[in-house]
Amino acid sequence: MVQGTRDELIGHLAEAVGSVTVAHPTRVAVDGPPAAGKTTLADELAVVLRDRGRDVIRATIDDFLFPRAQRYRRGEYSAEGCYHDTHDREALTRVLLDPLGPGGDRRFQHAVYDGRADAAVSPPLTTAPVDAVLLFDGVFLLHPALVDRWDLRVFVSTALEKTVERAAIRERRVSTRADVERRWRERYIPSQELYFATVRPTRRADIVVHNDEPQHPAWNVRVLP
């Protein structure tokens, strides 16, 4: 395990992205529990990569959700529903990951869902440069249906109890502390525990970032055979 500053971590991740040699855009997963710091990390990495001359496509799992009626058919606080019924992995693969992958035409869509309207969307197709980088953040990205479609897999690890505190701060303007606690303890944390037990995402990741202290992170790099 390596421990360093935030800038050192971002620099290491940028080097890892740069070391990927593929004949298509580099597809990078930034996985981890809710409120682990995935989006912030991906945004910071995007700035560095762009400064180094790379075209970066930023996208998120929040734009690949099923409508509310399907997401919550097992109940609003169902952990199984969170894991099994929330994310449209088929659409993610079809409109984004496969077009940017081997044999793809690089014509992609970055979203299929508008959360504010709770409605499907179909944005215009965009053509990615062959050396572009897709930085995609979200939960459950190393699910068996997706794991082989990433060229670099980053998992942001944070103590699940700490994510409750972060979420309470992040959502204090739109949710009460009690609402956040219930969603995290009944839906989000148990769904992550299900994911850890069935998929073991840290074993599938190329880099595991330990993000309990974001300004003083540590990271492990998987040694490939």
C-alpha positions as CSV (number, residue, x, y, z in Angstrom):
1,M,0.0,0.0,0.0
2,V,1.2,3.5,-0.9
3,Q,0.2,6.6,1.1
4,G,0.6,10.1,-0.2
5,T,-1.0,13.4,-0.9
6,R,-4.2,14.0,-2.9
7,D,-2.1,15.4,-5.8
8,E,0.2,12.3,-5.7
9,L,-2.9,10.1,-5.9
10,I,-4.3,12.0,-8.9
11,G,-1.0,12.0,-10.6
12,H,-0.7,8.2,-10.1
13,L,-4.1,7.6,-11.5
14,A,-3.3,9.8,-14.5
15,E,-0.2,7.8,-15.1
16,A,-2.2,4.6,-14.9
17,V,-4.7,5.9,-17.5
18,G,-1.8,6.9,-19.7
19,S,-0.2,3.4,-19.5
20,V,-3.3,1.7,-20.9
21,T,-2.5,0.7,-24.5
22,V,-5.7,0.0,-26.5
23,A,-6.7,0.8,-30.1
24,H,-9.9,2.6,-28.9
25,P,-10.9,5.1,-26.2
26,T,-9.8,4.1,-22.7
27,R,-12.8,3.2,-20.5
28,V,-12.1,3.9,-16.9
29,A,-14.5,2.8,-14.1
30,V,-14.5,4.7,-10.8
31,D,-16.5,2.4,-8.6
32,G,-17.3,2.6,-4.8
33,P,-20.1,3.0,-2.3
34,P,-22.4,6.1,-2.3
35,A,-20.6,9.1,-0.8
36,A,-17.2,7.4,-1.0
37,G,-15.8,10.3,-3.1
38,K,-16.1,8.8,-6.6
39,T,-17.4,11.8,-8.4
40,T,-15.0,14.2,-6.8
41,L,-12.1,11.9,-7.6
42,A,-13.2,11.4,-11.3
43,D,-13.7,15.2,-11.7
44,E,-10.2,15.9,-10.4
45,L,-8.6,13.3,-12.6
46,A,-10.5,14.7,-15.6
47,V,-8.8,18.1,-15.0
48,V,-5.3,16.6,-14.9
49,L,-5.9,14.4,-18.0
50,R,-7.2,17.4,-20.0
51,D,-4.2,19.4,-18.9
52,R,-2.1,16.6,-20.4
53,G,-3.9,16.9,-23.7
54,R,-6.4,14.0,-23.5
55,D,-10.0,14.3,-24.6
56,V,-12.1,13.3,-21.6
57,I,-15.7,12.0,-21.6
58,R,-17.3,12.3,-18.1
59,A,-20.3,10.2,-17.5
60,T,-22.1,8.7,-14.5
61,I,-24.3,5.8,-13.6
62,D,-26.9,8.3,-12.4
63,D,-27.7,8.8,-16.1
64,F,-28.3,5.1,-16.6
65,L,-31.1,4.5,-14.1
66,F,-34.4,2.8,-14.7
67,P,-37.5,4.9,-14.0
68,R,-38.6,5.2,-10.3
69,A,-41.5,2.7,-10.7
70,Q,-39.0,0.0,-11.7
71,R,-36.3,1.0,-9.2
72,Y,-38.6,0.9,-6.3
73,R,-40.9,-2.0,-7.2
74,R,-39.5,-4.0,-4.2
75,G,-40.0,-0.9,-2.0
76,E,-38.2,2.4,-1.6
77,Y,-35.8,1.0,1.0
78,S,-35.1,-2.4,-0.5
79,A,-31.4,-3.3,-0.7
80,E,-32.1,-6.0,-3.2
81,G,-34.0,-3.5,-5.3
82,C,-31.1,-1.1,-5.1
83,Y,-28.7,-3.8,-6.4
84,H,-30.8,-5.6,-8.9
85,D,-33.5,-3.1,-10.2
86,T,-31.8,0.3,-10.3
87,H,-29.3,0.4,-13.2
88,D,-29.8,-0.1,-16.9
89,R,-26.6,-2.0,-17.5
90,E,-27.8,-3.2,-20.9
91,A,-28.3,0.4,-22.1
92,L,-25.0,1.4,-20.6
93,T,-23.2,-1.3,-22.6
94,R,-25.1,-0.7,-25.8
95,V,-24.9,3.1,-26.1
96,L,-21.6,3.9,-24.3
97,L,-19.2,1.1,-23.4
98,D,-19.4,-1.1,-26.5
99,P,-19.2,1.8,-29.0
100,L,-16.1,3.0,-27.3
101,G,-14.6,-0.6,-27.0
102,P,-12.9,-3.0,-29.3
103,G,-14.7,-3.0,-32.7
104,G,-16.9,-0.1,-31.8
105,D,-17.5,2.9,-34.1
106,R,-16.9,5.4,-31.2
107,R,-20.3,7.0,-31.7
108,F,-21.8,7.1,-28.3
109,Q,-24.5,8.5,-26.0
110,H,-23.6,9.6,-22.5
111,A,-27.0,9.2,-20.9
112,V,-30.4,7.4,-21.3
113,Y,-32.2,8.8,-18.3
114,D,-33.2,12.3,-16.9
115,G,-33.5,12.0,-13.1
116,R,-35.3,15.3,-12.7
117,A,-38.0,14.3,-15.2
118,D,-37.9,10.6,-14.3
119,A,-37.9,10.0,-18.1
120,A,-35.9,8.3,-20.8
121,V,-33.7,10.6,-23.0
122,S,-31.8,10.0,-26.2
123,P,-29.1,12.7,-26.7
124,P,-27.5,13.1,-30.1
125,L,-24.7,10.7,-30.9
126,T,-21.2,12.0,-30.4
127,T,-18.0,10.6,-32.0
128,A,-15.1,10.1,-29.6
129,P,-11.5,10.5,-30.7
130,V,-9.7,7.2,-30.7
131,D,-7.4,8.3,-27.8
132,A,-10.2,9.7,-25.7
133,V,-10.7,8.7,-22.1
134,L,-14.1,7.8,-20.6
135,L,-14.2,8.5,-16.9
136,F,-17.3,6.9,-15.6
137,D,-18.3,7.0,-11.9
138,G,-20.9,5.0,-10.1
139,V,-21.9,2.1,-7.9
140,F,-21.7,-1.6,-8.8
141,L,-19.5,-0.9,-11.8
142,L,-17.6,-4.2,-11.4
143,H,-20.7,-6.2,-11.6
144,P,-20.2,-9.3,-13.8
145,A,-22.2,-7.8,-16.6
146,L,-19.8,-4.8,-16.8
147,V,-16.4,-5.8,-15.4
148,D,-14.9,-7.0,-18.7
149,R,-15.9,-3.8,-20.5
150,W,-13.5,-1.5,-18.6
151,D,-9.9,-0.9,-19.5
152,L,-9.0,0.4,-16.1
153,R,-10.9,-0.4,-12.9
154,V,-10.6,1.9,-9.9
155,F,-12.5,1.2,-6.6
156,V,-12.8,4.0,-4.1
157,S,-13.0,2.4,-0.7
158,T,-14.4,4.2,2.4
159,A,-15.8,2.8,5.6
160,L,-19.5,2.4,5.1
161,E,-20.3,4.2,8.4
162,K,-18.3,7.2,7.2
163,T,-20.4,7.4,4.1
164,V,-23.5,8.0,6.3
165,E,-21.9,11.1,7.8
166,R,-20.8,12.4,4.5
167,A,-24.2,11.9,3.0
168,A,-25.9,13.7,5.9
169,I,-23.7,16.7,5.3
170,R,-24.0,16.6,1.5
171,E,-27.8,16.3,1.6
172,R,-28.6,18.5,4.5
173,R,-30.4,21.1,2.3
174,V,-32.8,18.5,0.7
175,S,-33.2,15.7,3.3
176,T,-33.4,15.4,7.0
177,R,-30.8,13.5,9.0
178,A,-33.4,10.8,9.7
179,D,-34.2,10.4,6.0
180,V,-30.6,10.0,5.1
181,E,-29.9,7.6,7.9
182,R,-32.8,5.4,6.9
183,R,-31.9,5.3,3.2
184,W,-28.3,4.5,3.9
185,R,-28.9,1.9,6.7
186,E,-31.8,0.1,5.0
187,R,-31.0,0.5,1.3
188,Y,-27.5,1.6,0.4
189,I,-25.3,0.0,3.0
190,P,-27.0,-3.4,2.8
191,S,-26.9,-3.3,-1.0
192,Q,-23.1,-2.6,-0.9
193,E,-22.7,-5.5,1.5
194,L,-24.5,-7.7,-1.0
195,Y,-22.2,-6.5,-3.7
196,F,-19.1,-7.1,-1.6
197,A,-20.3,-10.6,-0.7
198,T,-21.2,-11.7,-4.2
199,V,-18.8,-9.8,-6.5
200,R,-15.8,-8.9,-4.2
201,P,-15.1,-5.7,-6.2
202,T,-11.8,-4.9,-4.5
203,R,-10.4,-8.1,-6.0
204,R,-11.5,-7.1,-9.5
205,A,-10.2,-3.6,-9.3
206,D,-6.8,-2.6,-10.7
207,I,-6.4,0.2,-8.2
208,V,-8.1,0.4,-4.8
209,V,-8.1,3.9,-3.3
210,H,-8.6,4.1,0.4
211,N,-10.5,7.4,0.8
212,D,-11.4,7.7,4.5
213,E,-9.2,10.8,4.6
214,P,-9.4,12.3,1.1
215,Q,-6.5,14.7,1.6
216,H,-4.3,11.8,2.9
217,P,-5.3,8.8,0.7
218,A,-3.7,5.5,0.4
219,W,-3.9,3.1,-2.6
220,N,-3.1,-0.4,-3.7
221,V,-2.2,-1.4,-7.2
222,R,-3.0,-4.9,-8.3
223,V,0.0,-6.8,-9.7
224,L,-1.0,-8.4,-13.0
225,P,0.2,-11.9,-13.8
